[in-house]
Amino acid sequence: MKNIKKKSILLLLPLAFLTLNGCDEQKEVISSTTESSIGNVDSSVTESEFAVTIEETENGTVTANKTKAKVGEEVEFTITVDEGYYVKSFLVNEKEVALTENKASVEMVEGGLRAKLIVTDSYPVSVVDEAFEKKVEGLDNFKYAFNGDASVEKLPLAKLETTIDLGGHTVTFTGEEFIHSIQNDQKENVQKVTLKNGSVKIDSTKEVNNFINATYAKKFTVDGIKVEAKTSVYTGIYCSSSTELSILNSTFDLKAVFVVGTNNLEGNNAGILVENSTLMTTTDDKDNAAMLVNTVGSTVTIKNSKLTADRQAVIARTGTWEIEGSTLTTTGAWLDKSEGNANTNNSYLSGAWKAGNEVPSSALVIGDNVDNAYNENVVLTAKNTSFAAQKGLKVVTRRDTKHNTTVTMDSLTYKNAKDALDNGKGVSLSLSDNGETLTDLTATVETGEGGEATLSKETAITYGEKIDVTATPNDGYKVDKVTLTGIDGTETDITAAMSFNAGLKNVVKVTFAVKETGGTTITAKDLFPDATDNVMTITKPVNSQGFVFNFITASNKTGASYNVKKNADESLYENPFLRIKGEGCSLQISKEDNALIKKVEMTFRQSKGTNGGPDNLGLGDATYTSNENTGVWESAAGQETVNLKVEANTSDSGPSYCMVEIISFKIFCA
């Protein structure tokens, strides 16, 4: 029998086999060979070991107790990180692996193990307790990141700089104040705070004044945060003094009086940036605003953002403002809430404003009209921005007597606000298209009977341009009244000025009246009977017998009326009266300022007296007409003084007088 020579055979795993088992041609496979004899055939069996590979990481190190292992064998990894850094994630073959005291054991699989360490400079946190708060507040600088959803009463801050990363998770706020900035011992704003990357739900049973108090921070940034409110707060972010507040790529959907608010009593020089963000709020009483800024020295920039509220979207009482590519909306819900709100709003449109958001309901309110508050010029520029007001005005501007309000709007912004812009007197408003002032306003004039009126310009009018009114009465007429009606429907008397500064709507109305030829004023002196000579001179509105007159003097307009009121002492006399004896009594009317009396008309009736009664009442000593209880005296040429005698027939069988009630009398001037 022939001897068969033994041969060693190296068994190699084909490429397809490696790929199916999670490896590729680049993975290192270490083979060991064993020999065996089957009959006259020699054979070799290879058992593979797979490599352990570790990706290099800055600020951290991963080591393994083996560089290779067979499938099923344990490989232990040890993780260390540099000072100030923390493990964010440890991955093996792209899967998260939990660490125990910075170690992890993983079984070898076909294809090998690939380890990757991700480190962060933010401390990982899942629970914010008292110990954690003290840890953070005792450091100058600190960063921490949530590694899951959490419920917190507050988020602590380091002394100088703090970064809070929500890690894409949701934090539920249940306390009194979510974040509260503080000054240093020298009362300086030194803290820099960043809140980023996640969601916050406000669900607190406690009274929340300020959700975030950033007013004592040097810089406060909110980036990539979504805030939703289940319960109410007073202010979303409060930032009054020397704070650089940035709201970036964020959404605040609150139940708050203000989403962003300042207080002019507590500081100045706030800087606010809102970019690519949405600020909106509503409350049960609908009395709210998305943003209020009233601190001196403030600068505000709003870009590519949406601000919505029920009363005012933005109130710019002080500062320098730039608004671009944004939408400001008032829902009008506050005006709809009650008739009282609407009346209050009208009072603010026509009168002085109060504090906070006690100003007209509008998408944008600019300036102030009270001298002793908010003492700063306001400069606002709006570009490519739209204004929406389901009820109320889109834009309202005002200024006080000491400070200027200057507003510049581009074409798109101007067109969005044009149909509801209430521009206050003296406010500088520039409406431009590509740097050129818009001149597409118009004005119209309406005239009544008795004359004609013209305007110095009726078309191609620039906003704020002075327009003169010329009114020409016909013969025998004079100008009675000139009014201007603006965009809000308010009618303003401009009779004295005979000019106006053009607004967005300009409707002038001129009325004429018949021109009188006499003087301007007359005085009526009424002479009533007394016990001696039947004559009593009345020099005051109330005479000695308690007669009260509505008027003693009147302008010389034709038909000026002197109406008589009831007696003040109703227990004595029901009405003013004449006590007429048989010989009658006198009534004297005297002139003032060269007025000439043309006619006197009296209305009277019996009030109290005898059975004789005033059978024949009339005006004596002149031509008169009598129709029962009305007498008219007329003068042919007009005179300065009229002496009238009121006569009445009395009964011979009874007392020699009767009581006659004066209903009214009128004096007509020549």
C-alpha atoms as one frame of an Amber mdcrd trajectory, in Angstrom:
protein
   0.000   0.000   0.000   1.286   3.307  -0.993   1.771   5.934   1.729  -0.195
   9.159   1.131   1.667  12.308   2.109  -0.128  14.587   4.626  -0.898  18.133
   3.395  -1.801  21.286   5.332  -4.893  23.112   3.928  -5.593  26.791   4.849
  -9.353  27.318   4.928 -10.181  30.888   3.810 -13.622  32.427   4.266 -14.982
  33.625   0.975 -15.951  37.301   0.573 -19.650  36.511   0.289 -19.561  34.690
   3.587 -17.949  37.655   5.331 -20.461  40.080   3.954 -23.445  37.994   5.028
 -22.112  37.894   8.547 -21.778  41.629   8.945 -18.233  42.091   7.605 -16.747
  43.342   4.410 -13.497  42.795   2.635 -11.756  45.443   4.716 -12.495  43.821
   8.080  -9.571  42.072   9.609 -10.053  38.360  10.028  -7.424  36.376  11.935
  -7.466  32.634  11.155  -5.925  29.740  13.120  -5.278  26.405  11.442  -5.612
  22.853  12.816  -4.625  19.650  11.047  -6.493  16.293  10.886  -6.190  13.011
   8.991  -9.180  11.440   7.388  -8.219   8.144   5.789  -5.353   8.898   3.477
  -6.406  12.685   3.242  -4.919  15.404   5.404  -7.235  18.426   6.244  -6.942
  21.777   8.173  -9.816  23.611  10.070  -9.516  27.405  10.649 -11.343  29.181
  13.544 -11.547  33.043  12.949 -10.990  35.921  15.373 -12.371  39.375  14.628
 -10.766  42.737  15.312 -11.720  45.435  17.780 -11.456  48.908  16.275 -11.804
  52.206  18.193 -12.518  55.561  16.570 -10.357  58.387  17.900 -12.209  61.108
  19.856 -11.128  64.535  20.996 -11.349  65.136  24.736 -11.939  61.441  25.434
 -10.333  57.985  25.193 -11.641  54.434  24.725  -9.502  51.394  25.464 -10.304
  47.678  25.153  -8.802  44.695  26.939  -8.473  42.855  23.614  -7.556  43.803
  20.104  -9.213  40.663  18.676 -11.604  38.003  19.858 -13.576  35.061  18.714
 -17.327  35.318  18.241 -19.067  35.230  21.631 -16.050  36.276  23.638 -16.421
  39.315  25.931 -14.532  42.487  25.153 -14.325  45.079  27.933 -14.134  48.777
  27.091 -12.945  51.496  29.453 -13.831  55.175  28.859 -12.031  58.230  30.164
 -12.770  61.897  29.337 -10.797  65.094  29.803 -11.587  67.450  32.662 -14.695
  69.531  31.949 -16.123  66.958  29.524 -18.752  64.275  29.881 -19.855  61.159
  28.031 -22.772  62.001  25.803 -22.930  58.640  24.047 -20.933  55.410  23.690
 -21.670  53.430  20.538 -20.562  49.941  19.482 -21.447  49.011  15.924 -23.633
  52.183  15.882 -25.733  51.001  18.831 -25.917  52.774  22.198 -24.163  50.867
  24.992 -24.742  51.623  28.651 -21.778  52.358  30.878 -21.252  51.217  34.418
 -18.560  53.220  36.162 -17.182  54.185  32.750 -16.944  50.557  31.626 -18.918
  48.324  29.256 -18.619  44.654  28.192 -19.681  43.626  24.688 -19.676  40.177
  23.033 -17.671  39.818  19.849 -19.771  39.323  16.734 -18.842  38.258  13.251
 -17.340  41.202  11.486 -15.766  42.678  14.622 -16.557  45.497  17.039 -16.317
  49.154  16.150 -16.431  51.495  19.165 -17.174  55.243  19.081 -17.242  57.731
  21.955 -19.119  61.027  21.755 -18.228  63.552  24.443 -19.761  66.881  25.389
 -18.857  69.775  27.587 -22.413  69.748  29.011 -23.146  67.915  32.213 -25.850
  65.268  31.614 -28.878  65.718  33.846 -32.192  63.957  34.283 -33.276  65.364
  37.655 -32.870  68.920  38.918 -32.784  68.681  42.686 -31.433  70.892  45.469
 -27.974  69.334  45.315 -27.727  69.978  41.590 -28.925  73.556  42.032 -26.241
  74.263  44.625 -23.601  72.653  42.400 -24.481  74.894  39.444 -24.957  78.111
  41.414 -21.570  77.673  43.091 -19.634  77.639  39.789 -18.570  80.509  37.567
 -19.335  78.694  34.322 -21.373  75.592  33.662 -23.098  73.712  30.876 -25.681
  71.030  31.351 -27.860  68.967  29.056 -30.992  66.931  29.655 -30.764  63.291
  28.668 -34.530  62.753  28.793 -37.874  64.373  29.543 -38.069  65.954  32.980
 -40.227  67.954  35.344 -38.603  70.949  37.048 -39.492  73.880  39.260 -36.556
  75.974  38.066 -33.324  75.792  36.107 -30.259  76.994  38.070 -27.636  79.380
  36.664 -23.903  79.677  37.258 -22.425  82.984  38.338 -21.098  84.026  34.925
 -22.037  81.804  31.991 -24.572  78.997  31.702 -25.663  76.894  28.736 -28.764
  74.753  29.128 -29.348  72.187  26.390 -32.730  70.467  26.545 -31.306  67.820
  24.230 -34.434  67.685  22.105 -36.470  66.618  25.121 -39.516  68.150  26.832
 -39.179  69.832  30.206 -42.371  70.510  32.164 -42.221  73.636  34.330 -44.156
  73.433  37.628 -42.628  76.221  39.730 -42.850  79.991  40.236 -40.036  81.098
  37.923 -38.367  78.920  35.285 -35.124  80.918  35.032 -34.116  83.903  37.138
 -31.013  85.947  36.359 -29.121  87.740  39.139 -26.563  90.539  39.368 -23.158
  90.219  40.964 -22.219  91.774  44.281 -21.415  95.052  42.537 -24.976  95.201
  41.091 -23.695  94.556  37.585 -25.303  92.441  34.882 -22.678  89.789  34.193
 -24.532  86.539  33.527 -24.671  85.067  30.037 -27.374  82.454  29.549 -28.259
  80.202  26.622 -31.363  77.986  26.551 -31.566  75.777  23.482 -32.827  72.720
  21.635 -36.072  71.416  23.106 -39.578  72.041  24.398 -41.027  73.480  27.571
 -44.562  72.989  28.830 -45.826  75.447  31.423 -48.054  73.554  33.857 -47.781
  75.204  37.247 -50.350  75.473  40.015 -48.383  78.382  41.470 -48.659  82.061
  40.613 -46.067  82.791  37.936 -45.093  86.420  37.519 -42.247  85.991  35.020
 -41.657  82.676  33.263 -38.121  83.834  32.449 -36.625  86.831  34.239 -33.738
  87.927  32.049 -33.591  91.509  33.239 -30.380  91.032  35.296 -28.514  89.069
  32.633 -25.905  90.632  30.409 -26.927  88.355  27.569 -29.793  85.899  27.305
 -30.307  83.686  24.237 -33.219  81.385  23.470 -32.531  79.209  20.421 -34.622
  76.367  19.045 -37.075  76.349  21.934 -40.816  75.676  21.770 -42.843  76.868
  24.766 -46.480  75.904  25.257 -48.647  77.007  28.140 -51.265  74.971  29.927
 -51.412  77.529  32.739 -51.028  81.315  32.828 -48.042  83.556  33.455 -47.844
  87.339  33.617 -44.811  87.772  31.356 -43.083  85.199  29.208 -39.671  86.885
  29.152 -39.054  89.940  31.304 -36.035  92.005  30.218 -35.880  95.601  31.378
 -32.285  96.706  31.834 -29.016  96.295  29.950 -29.993  92.880  28.670 -29.170
  91.554  25.221 -32.121  89.255  24.629 -32.131  87.062  21.521 -35.081  84.853
  20.601 -33.998  82.706  17.662 -35.795  79.920  15.783 -38.282  79.586  18.624
 -42.018  79.533  19.327 -43.766  80.947  22.391 -47.467  80.064  22.573 -48.502
  81.497  25.934 -51.345  82.509  28.176 -49.664  85.742  29.232 -50.282  89.473
  29.499 -46.992  89.948  27.621 -44.823  87.413  25.812 -41.898  89.841  26.022
 -42.171  92.791  28.386 -40.148  95.570  29.988 -40.756  97.998  32.840 -39.505
 101.553  32.429 -39.251 101.927  36.227 -36.608  99.214  36.509 -33.901  99.974
  33.985 -32.909 100.984  30.501 -30.836 100.054  27.466 -32.436  96.711  26.731
 -31.505  95.122  23.401 -33.974  92.667  21.902 -33.660  90.504  18.778 -36.498
  88.286  17.561 -35.577  86.292  14.463 -37.274  83.379  12.703 -39.629  83.063
  15.640 -43.304  83.134  16.618 -44.604  84.988  19.659 -48.311  84.631  20.416
 -50.543  84.918  23.444 -54.130  84.890  24.603 -55.803  85.278  27.992 -59.316
  84.856  29.324 -59.877  88.621  29.456 -58.167  89.096  26.054 -56.133  91.947
  27.552 -52.653  91.094  26.269 -49.807  92.050  23.951 -47.048  90.025  22.314
 -44.359  92.631  23.036 -44.160  95.781  25.162 -40.977  97.883  25.232 -40.978
 101.106  27.277 -37.437 101.399  28.662 -35.214 104.284  27.614 -32.321 103.375
  25.315 -33.849 100.142  24.040 -33.039  98.753  20.608 -35.349  96.185  19.063
 -34.949  94.130  15.889 -37.675  91.816  14.585 -36.863  89.716  11.507 -38.870
  87.044   9.685 -41.157  86.555  12.662 -44.838  86.490  13.577 -46.264  88.278
  16.613 -49.942  87.854  17.527 -52.073  88.973  20.479 -55.657  89.955  21.339
 -55.122  93.662  22.102 -51.761  94.766  20.661 -49.136  92.760  18.823 -46.324
  95.261  19.464 -46.170  98.376  21.656 -43.099 100.498  20.896 -43.306 103.276
  23.482 -39.559 104.001  23.451 -36.384 103.047  21.598 -35.082 102.384  18.126
 -36.855  99.684  16.134 -36.237  97.739  12.943 -38.950  95.363  11.746 -38.376
  93.371   8.566 -40.134  90.503   6.812 -42.554  90.008   9.682 -46.292  89.893
  10.399 -47.924  91.704  13.323 -51.513  90.741  14.154 -54.164  91.831  16.634
 -57.098  89.435  16.789 -59.479  92.172  17.966 -60.781  89.852  20.697 -60.265
  92.508  23.394 -62.489  94.959  21.535 -65.111  92.244  21.096 -64.992  91.323
  24.777 -67.179  94.207  25.969 -68.678  97.540  24.996 -66.641  99.102  27.786
 -63.412  98.005  26.111 -64.500  99.655  22.881 -65.332 102.883  24.723 -61.978
 102.803  26.504 -60.223 102.295  23.193 -61.980 105.335  21.719 -60.889 107.429
  24.685 -57.259 106.459  24.069 -57.544 107.322  20.391 -58.781 110.802  21.270
 -57.010 111.404  24.588 -54.059 110.601  26.830 -52.687 107.069  27.184 -51.953
 105.255  30.423 -49.250 102.808  31.473 -48.352  99.423  29.992 -50.777  98.321
  27.308 -53.411 100.933  28.214 -53.101 102.312  24.704 -55.198 101.862  21.547
 -55.828  98.332  20.297 -53.667  97.928  17.212 -51.247  95.585  15.505 -48.491
  98.154  16.066 -48.504 101.084  18.504 -45.634 103.556  18.166 -44.660 106.369
  20.549 -46.501 107.953  23.448 -48.525 111.119  24.133 -47.823 111.766  27.825
 -45.014 114.182  28.740 -44.097 112.796  32.155 -43.469 109.169  31.139 -41.491
 107.185  28.558 -39.183 110.151  28.016 -37.404 109.285  24.796 -37.670 109.754
  21.066 -39.000 106.756  19.176 -37.556 105.799  15.783 -39.141 102.872  13.944
 -38.417 101.473  10.502 -40.573  98.739   8.972 -39.716  96.888   5.753 -41.490
  94.105   3.903 -43.850  93.698   6.845 -47.611  93.220   7.009 -50.132  94.257
   9.640 -53.428  92.523  10.385 -56.309  93.720  12.542 -59.566  91.809  12.535
 -60.928  94.689  14.603 -59.338  97.991  15.529 -56.467  99.700  13.780 -53.370
  98.293  12.120 -50.945 101.053  13.116 -51.288 103.906  15.635 -48.600 106.564
  16.146 -48.347 109.377  18.707 -45.831 111.774  20.208 -45.786 113.977  23.287
 -44.820 117.650  23.304 -41.190 116.956  24.280 -40.118 113.925  22.255 -40.286
 113.005  18.598 -41.772 109.926  16.993 -40.281 109.100  13.596 -41.659 106.288
  11.450 -40.381 105.040   8.098 -42.305 102.469   6.085 -41.548 100.920   2.723
 -44.059 100.301  -0.042 -45.252  96.837   1.039 -45.519  97.813   4.690 -47.277
 101.044   3.783 -49.857  99.279   1.635 -50.627  96.795   4.408 -51.163  99.573
   6.943 -52.675 102.199   4.670 -56.324 101.368   5.259 -56.017 101.632   9.046
 -53.168 103.924  10.084 -53.915 106.561  12.712 -50.959 108.939  12.594 -50.727
 111.357  15.510 -50.233 115.092  15.162 -46.580 116.000  14.756 -45.399 112.434
  14.109 -42.880 112.235  11.279 -44.065 109.525   8.912 -42.126 108.707   5.751
 -43.756 106.322   3.311 -41.336 105.305   0.588 -40.896 102.982  -2.353 -37.254
 102.245  -3.157 -36.214 105.349  -1.272 -38.744 107.619  -2.991 -41.566 109.145
  -1.006 -45.005 107.844  -1.961 -47.298 110.554  -3.316 -50.501 108.748  -4.100
 -52.826 110.276  -1.479 -55.935 112.291  -2.368 -58.215 114.836  -0.693 -61.812
 115.861  -1.416 -64.011 118.765  -0.332 -67.780 118.878   0.135 -69.736 122.148
   0.420 -73.206 122.994   1.587 -75.561 125.704   0.300 -74.289 129.264   0.452
 -70.806 129.164  -1.023 -67.911 127.302  -2.612 -64.661 125.773  -1.324 -61.421
 124.529  -2.868 -58.260 122.768  -1.692 -54.714 123.763  -2.560 -54.124 120.173
  -3.723 -56.440 117.225  -4.312 -54.217 114.554  -5.905 -50.596 113.317  -5.767
 -50.410 114.334  -2.123 -47.572 113.225   0.137 -48.402 111.961   3.602 -48.150
 114.860   6.060 -48.188 117.526   3.328 -49.936 120.754   4.327 -53.167 121.375
   2.422 -54.919 124.790   2.562 -58.698 125.225   2.440 -60.213 128.240   0.717
 -63.922 128.901   1.385 -65.855 131.626  -0.475 -69.364 132.464   0.831 -72.091
 133.810  -1.402 -73.545 137.295  -0.709 -75.386 137.318   2.576 -73.591 134.170
   3.840 -70.568 133.436   5.957 -68.378 130.371   6.662 -70.015 128.423   9.460
 -67.751 125.380   9.985 -64.900 123.476   8.274 -64.195 119.870   9.289 -61.750
 117.136   8.286 -62.619 113.422   8.451 -59.679 110.993   8.538 -59.126 107.267
   8.134 -60.676 106.397  11.501 -63.888 108.340  10.830 -63.145 111.034  13.421
 -64.313 114.515  12.417 -61.950 117.354  13.400 -62.866 121.041  13.388 -60.317
 122.990  11.314 -62.362 126.210  10.953 -59.729 128.320  12.696 -56.716 126.845
  10.892 -58.292 126.451   7.426 -55.542 123.924   6.677 -54.475 120.373   7.598
 -51.646 117.881   7.223 -52.641 115.110   4.834 -53.378 111.695   6.254 -54.313
 108.464   4.563 -57.870 109.719   4.075 -58.800 113.388   3.750 -62.437 114.471
   3.425 -63.103 118.181   4.025 -66.613 119.508   4.609 -67.493 123.221   4.539
 -70.854 124.600   5.693 -72.172 128.165   5.330 -74.718 130.188   7.364 -76.768
 133.390   6.786 -74.772 136.439   7.735 -76.280 138.803  10.342 -75.824 142.554
  10.130 -76.033 143.578  13.777 -73.710 143.356  16.708 -72.614 140.185  18.398
 -74.228 140.107  21.838 -77.381 141.292  23.563 -78.495 141.150  27.163 -82.082
 140.602  28.270 -83.195 142.357  31.432 -86.634 141.333  32.637 -88.678 143.747
  34.691 -91.338 142.203  36.903 -93.960 143.859  39.172 -93.371 144.528  42.843
 -95.423 146.071  45.649 -94.552 149.683  44.910 -94.239 150.495  41.245 -94.884
 147.218  39.459 -91.299 147.221  38.147 -88.441 144.882  39.183 -85.123 144.760
  37.310 -83.597 141.271  36.797 -79.829 141.432  36.617 -78.965 137.816  37.461
 -80.093 134.417  36.154 -82.122 133.974  39.372 -84.253 136.889  40.483 -85.545
 137.691  43.939 -88.682 135.706  43.349 -86.770 132.532  42.367 -87.222 132.751
  38.580 -84.509 130.769  36.796 -83.571 131.471  33.165 -81.590 129.214  30.835
 -79.945 132.155  29.141 -79.312 135.824  29.885 -76.980 136.506  26.912 -76.755
 134.944  23.485 -74.991 135.422  20.187 -76.817 137.495  17.615 -77.789 134.592
  15.428 -81.326 134.926  14.193 -83.715 133.138  16.500 -81.497 133.080  19.584
 -83.742 131.617  22.246 -84.105 132.575  25.900 -86.000 129.662  27.408 -87.391
 129.779  30.904 -86.832 127.004  33.389 -88.991 125.906  36.296 -88.886 127.785
  39.536 -86.246 126.426  41.901 -88.701 126.736  44.797 -91.576 124.622  43.552
 -93.450 124.936  46.849 -93.911 128.641  46.135 -94.376 128.854  42.380 -94.582
 126.161  39.767 -93.152 128.355  37.007 -91.919 131.859  36.311 -94.806 134.238
  36.106 -95.911 137.816  35.607 -98.161 139.265  38.280-100.344 141.469  36.151
-102.538 144.229  37.598-105.181 145.919  35.607-102.808 148.516  34.282-100.408
 145.792  33.091 -96.678 145.332  33.727 -93.449 146.139  31.910 -90.733 144.048
  30.251 -87.544 145.779  29.128 -84.868 144.369  26.802 -81.651 146.350  26.412
 -78.914 146.164  23.811 -75.183 145.490  24.120 -72.439 145.969  21.565 -74.664
 148.048  19.266 -77.100 145.229  18.654 -80.432 146.334  17.193 -83.534 144.473
  18.277 -85.875 143.574  15.468 -88.516 141.449  17.102 -89.499 139.910  20.424
 -91.719 136.876  20.688 -93.266 135.689  23.954 -95.311 132.613  24.811 -97.357
 132.637  28.030-100.478 131.251  29.650-102.543 131.711  32.791-100.925 130.071
  35.781-102.680 131.233  38.934-104.968 134.106  39.639-108.541 135.281  39.881
-111.760 134.282  38.323-111.224 137.176  35.965-108.336 135.468  34.200-106.142
 136.918  31.397-108.885 137.188  28.850-106.869 139.376  26.543-103.126 138.930
  26.909-100.938 140.975  24.670 -97.804 143.109  24.255 -98.610 146.761  24.708
 -96.985 150.011  23.620 -96.194 148.615  20.181 -97.718 146.931  17.205 -98.334
 143.309  18.102-100.267 140.296  17.097-101.954 138.022  19.556-103.099 134.470
  19.037-104.516 133.247  22.313-101.407 132.930  24.443 -98.669 134.134  22.099
 -97.614 137.728  21.582 -95.201 139.183  19.051 -93.743 142.677  19.086 -91.960
 144.040  16.022 -89.845 147.126  15.428 -89.846 148.650  11.990 -86.365 150.169
  12.055 -84.729 148.440  14.974 -83.845 150.118  18.237 -81.487 149.752  21.137
 -84.006 149.348  23.944 -87.442 147.825  23.881 -89.990 148.663  26.559 -92.877
 146.239  26.430 -96.111 146.281  28.381 -97.932 143.019  29.018-101.645 143.705
  29.518-104.489 141.554  30.795-108.163 142.207  31.440-109.062 141.513  35.040
-112.478 141.048  36.589-114.050 143.965  38.423-115.583 141.615  40.968-112.363
 139.904  41.989-108.803 140.783  42.859-107.223 143.274  40.540-104.424 140.994
  39.284-103.801 137.662  37.638-100.825 135.302  37.425 -99.422 134.639  33.937
 -96.844 131.895  33.325 -94.014 132.732  30.935 -93.297 129.710  28.742 -90.536
 131.248  26.636 -89.405 134.314  24.813 -87.164 134.864  21.818 -85.187 137.887
  20.754 -84.405 138.490  17.093 -81.590 140.850  16.085 -81.418 143.068  13.073
